[in-house]
Amino acid sequence: IAVWSMAHQLGPFTDMPLKEAFDVLQTFTIITGTTGLVMNAAIRERKRADNRFLASLVESAQECIIGKTTDGIINTWNRGAENLFGYSASEAIGQKIDLIIPPEKKDEERSIMERVRKGKRTENLETVRFRKDERHINVLLTISPISDDEGNIVGAAKIGHDITGRIVAEKKLHAAHQYQQNILNNIPDPIFLKDRRHRWIGGNKSFWELMNGPPEKFIGKSDYDFFPKEEADVFWQRDDKVFAT
């Protein structure tokens, strides 16, 4: 286009002899092209540096980070994943994600990938996965879609945390609470618990029978929800005295 324009006396170099104008045009084209090549090389190097930086962050993260294709093939497996699941990166990369998914969780994984293909994120999913030593572990997962430069979904990134210790602690706490509640329920005297805002937060079987209703009817409510104001005022004042002393 530039040569055609020059031949027809169009463009910025038409105020000089044609041969000289072509020499200037050729020099201009070389400079422009070279500048573009240098800039392109600099941009590629910057992208490579950014990728190396991101790869370093992923590798050094304590959290389990796994990348996989939409077909479920593992392509990223950091040190956190090695520690959590027991497989080295060389053992995991190239394998199906089924490597760490128990048979009873296959449908869950399919549902997750359906959301990924639609560009949807799954956050704070508490589930169970499989270690290399065949031990089941409780994990908390966040799964995000990965897109290419054109916006096409090409895979998913999983960030996982081992919550087995928390689950065990919660079960122990629940068992202790149930044990305490069983003791309270076998005491014939009515017993109730209130918080500092005078709301019922618990009680024993005798108390709920005295109140003529299930716990759900009273939990989170106060005396004013069930008694005349004058009577509730007295209860409130007595409770305040207990709180103060």
C-alpha positions in Angstrom: 0.0 0.0 0.0 2.9 2.4 0.9 4.7 1.7 -2.5 1.5 2.1 -4.5 0.7 5.4 -2.7 4.3 6.6 -3.3 4.0 5.7 -7.0 0.8 7.8 -7.2 2.3 10.8 -5.4 0.3 10.2 -2.2 1.6 10.2 1.4 4.1 12.2 3.4 7.2 11.8 1.2 5.8 13.2 -2.1 7.8 16.5 -1.8 11.0 14.9 -3.0 12.3 13.0 -6.1 10.7 9.6 -6.4 13.9 7.5 -6.0 14.8 9.5 -2.9 11.3 9.1 -1.6 11.5 5.4 -2.0 14.8 5.3 -0.1 13.2 7.3 2.8 10.2 5.0 2.7 12.4 1.9 2.9 14.3 3.3 5.8 11.1 4.3 7.6 9.7 0.7 7.1 12.9 -0.9 8.4 12.9 1.3 11.5 9.2 0.7 12.2 9.5 -3.0 11.7 12.6 -3.3 13.9 11.0 -1.3 16.6 8.0 -3.6 16.5 10.2 -6.7 16.7 12.1 -5.3 19.7 8.9 -4.3 21.5 7.4 -7.8 20.8 10.4 -9.5 22.1 10.3 -7.3 25.3 6.6 -8.1 25.8 7.3 -11.9 25.4 10.2 -11.7 27.9 8.0 -9.8 30.3 5.2 -12.5 30.0 7.8 -15.2 30.5 9.1 -13.4 33.6 5.5 -13.0 34.9 4.8 -16.7 34.3 8.0 -17.7 36.1 7.0 -15.5 39.0 3.5 -17.0 39.2 4.9 -20.5 38.9 7.3 -19.7 41.8 4.4 -18.5 43.9 2.3 -21.6 43.2 5.2 -23.9 43.9 6.1 -22.2 47.2 2.5 -21.9 48.5 1.7 -24.0 51.5 -1.8 -24.5 50.2 -2.5 -27.4 47.8 -2.8 -26.0 44.3 -3.8 -28.2 41.4 -4.4 -27.3 37.8 -6.3 -29.6 35.4 -7.8 -29.5 32.0 -11.5 -29.6 31.3 -11.0 -33.4 30.7 -9.7 -33.8 34.2 -6.0 -34.3 33.3 -3.7 -32.9 36.0 -1.2 -30.3 34.6 -0.1 -28.5 37.8 0.8 -30.0 41.1 2.6 -27.9 43.6 4.5 -28.9 46.8 1.4 -28.3 48.9 -0.4 -30.9 46.8 2.5 -33.3 47.3 2.3 -32.9 51.1 -1.4 -33.2 51.2 -1.9 -36.2 48.9 1.4 -38.0 49.1 2.0 -38.1 45.3 5.0 -36.3 43.8 4.5 -34.0 40.9 6.0 -36.5 38.5 3.5 -39.1 39.7 0.5 -36.9 39.4 1.0 -34.7 36.3 -0.6 -36.3 33.3 -2.9 -38.5 35.4 -6.7 -38.1 35.7 -7.9 -36.2 38.7 -9.7 -39.4 39.7 -6.3 -40.3 41.2 -7.4 -38.5 44.4 -11.2 -38.8 44.2 -13.0 -41.6 46.1 -15.6 -43.6 44.1 -18.4 -42.1 46.1 -17.4 -38.6 45.1 -17.3 -39.1 41.3 -20.7 -37.5 40.8 -19.6 -34.5 42.9 -16.5 -34.0 40.7 -18.6 -34.2 37.5 -20.9 -31.5 38.9 -17.9 -29.3 39.7 -16.6 -29.6 36.2 -20.0 -28.8 34.7 -19.9 -25.5 36.7 -16.3 -24.9 35.5 -17.3 -25.3 31.8 -20.0 -22.7 32.4 -17.4 -20.3 33.9 -18.7 -20.7 37.4 -16.6 -20.8 40.6 -17.2 -23.3 43.5 -16.1 -21.9 46.9 -15.5 -23.4 50.3 -16.6 -26.9 49.4 -16.1 -29.3 52.3 -15.5 -32.8 50.9 -13.4 -35.9 51.1 -10.4 -36.9 49.0 -8.0 -39.8 48.7 -4.3 -39.9 49.7 -1.7 -42.2 48.1 -1.7 -44.3 51.3 -5.4 -44.9 50.6 -6.4 -42.8 53.7 -9.4 -40.5 53.3 -8.9 -36.9 54.3 -11.4 -34.0 54.7 -10.5 -31.0 52.5 -11.9 -27.5 51.9 -11.8 -26.7 48.2 -12.2 -23.6 46.0 -12.3 -24.4 42.3 -12.0 -21.6 39.6 -12.2 -21.8 35.8 -9.1 -21.1 33.8 -9.5 -19.2 30.5 -7.2 -18.6 27.5 -6.5 -15.2 25.9 -9.8 -15.6 23.8 -11.8 -16.2 27.0 -12.4 -20.0 26.3 -12.5 -22.2 29.4 -9.5 -24.5 29.1 -9.2 -25.9 32.7 -9.7 -25.4 36.4 -7.5 -24.4 39.3 -8.1 -26.0 42.7 -6.9 -24.6 46.0 -7.3 -27.0 48.9 -6.8 -27.1 52.7 -6.7 -30.1 55.0 -9.5 -29.7 57.5 -9.4 -33.3 58.9 -8.2 -31.9 62.3 -11.0 -29.4 62.4 -13.6 -32.1 61.6 -12.3 -34.4 64.3 -12.3 -31.5 66.8 -15.9 -30.7 65.9 -17.0 -34.3 66.3 -15.3 -34.4 69.8 -17.0 -31.1 70.7 -20.4 -32.4 69.5 -19.9 -35.6 71.5 -19.0 -33.6 74.7 -22.0 -31.3 74.2 -24.3 -34.3 73.8 -22.8 -35.9 76.9 -23.4 -32.6 78.8 -27.0 -32.3 77.5 -27.7 -35.9 78.5 -26.7 -35.1 82.0 -28.8 -32.0 82.1 -31.8 -33.8 80.7 -31.7 -36.4 83.5 -31.8 -33.7 86.2 -35.5 -33.3 87.3 -35.2 -29.6 88.1 -35.7 -27.1 85.3 -32.4 -25.6 84.1 -32.0 -22.9 81.5 -29.1 -21.0 80.0 -29.1 -17.3 78.8 -26.6 -15.1 77.1 -25.7 -11.5 78.2 -28.6 -10.2 76.0 -31.1 -12.2 78.1 -31.8 -14.6 75.3 -32.3 -18.3 76.0 -29.5 -20.4 74.4 -30.2 -23.7 76.0 -32.0 -25.7 78.7 -32.8 -29.2 79.9 -35.8 -31.4 79.2 -37.6 -30.4 82.4 -37.3 -26.7 81.5 -38.8 -27.1 78.0 -41.6 -29.2 79.5 -42.2 -26.4 82.1 -42.3 -23.9 79.3 -44.7 -26.2 77.4 -42.9 -26.2 74.1 -39.8 -27.5 72.1 -36.5 -25.7 72.4 -36.8 -24.2 68.9 -39.8 -22.2 70.1 -37.6 -20.4 72.7 -34.0 -20.4 71.6 -32.9 -16.8 70.7 -35.9 -15.2 72.4 -36.3 -13.5 75.8 -38.7 -13.3 78.7 -40.6 -10.5 77.0 -41.6 -12.8 74.2 -43.6 -15.1 76.6 -44.4 -13.3 79.8 -46.3 -10.1 80.8 -44.1 -7.1 80.9 -44.3 -6.7 84.7 -43.2 -10.3 85.2 -40.5 -10.1 82.5 -39.1 -6.9 84.2 -38.5 -8.9 87.4 -36.7 -11.7 85.6 -34.6 -9.2 83.6 -33.6 -7.3 86.8 -32.6 -10.6 88.6 -30.6 -11.8 85.6 -28.8 -8.4 85.4 -27.8 -8.8 89.1 -26.4 -12.2 88.3 -24.5 -10.9 85.3 -23.1 -8.0 87.4 -21.9 -10.2 90.3 
